[in-house]
Amino acid sequence: MLDEVRYEAHPKIFRMRPLSTLLVVVIMFAGFLVVGAGRYVAPATMGGLLPGLSADNLQLLGVTIFFLGCVRLYAWYAPARFECFTITDESLVYRRGFAAKQRIVIPLGEVQRVRVDQSAWQRKLSIGDISVYAGGDDRPALVVHGMPDPESIPELVTGQTGAAAAA
């Protein structure tokens, strides 16, 4: 019998870094504008504004700025795609990694408590950090950052442990 999935999500990296993401997007747009400037600004005007920089070099600079912005966004996005937090009828499962895999499975019966931490920004963006305490330990057995809709997670876990205890 397969467990029913109650919650499954990847961390929301762009919500975790809203100002940094906005800054990188603005820098990418600036790179796009620099490419346009290199293409449409007259060489005489270019020589007066930026001596020693040709239109081709200006376009190359714009493409480089845009490309580096894309790389930065992907560097934030890609690792989050290889993380997944799942709550099933029987357990909490955390999977992480692409080439080297890490998998943590915590049976719901062992979960003592679930803590949700949210800053003011995180509350506005509906994300949070989840700490799962299991086995009577003072330290969390699992910490997951940037999870969407974190308020529902403790309810899902306690509701599941109550249902498991009744059965």
C-alpha positions, 0 to 999 in steps of 0.5 A: 500500500502506497503512502498518500502524499499530504505535502510536497514542495521544494524550497522557494529560493527567489522568495528567500532572496527577494531583494537580491533577485530584484537586484540581479534582474535589474543588473541583467536589464542593464546588460541588455540596455548596454547591448542595445547602446552598443548597437544603436549609438553612433561611434562618434557619440560612443567615443565622446562618452566612453573613450577607448571602448568600441561599439563591439566591445560595449556589446560584449560587455553587455552580453557578459553582464547579462550572462553573469546575471543569468548564472547568478540566478541559476546558481540560486535556483538549481540547488533548490530543485534538487531538494524536496520535503514530503509529508506522507501518511507514515513519515517525513521525507527529505531528499537532497542532491543530484549526483550524491544523494541524501535522504532522511526519513522520519516516521511520524510516530517519532516526531516530537514537535515541529517548529516554524521560524519566519522573519517579517519578510518570510511571513509576507512571502509565505515561506518559512524555515521548518525544524523537526524534532524527533526522538527526544533530542534537544537539537532538530533532526531536520531543518529545511529552509524556505518552504512554502506555506509553512503554517500548514506543516505542523498541522499536517504532522500532528494530524497525521500522528493523531490519526496514526495513534488512533489506528 
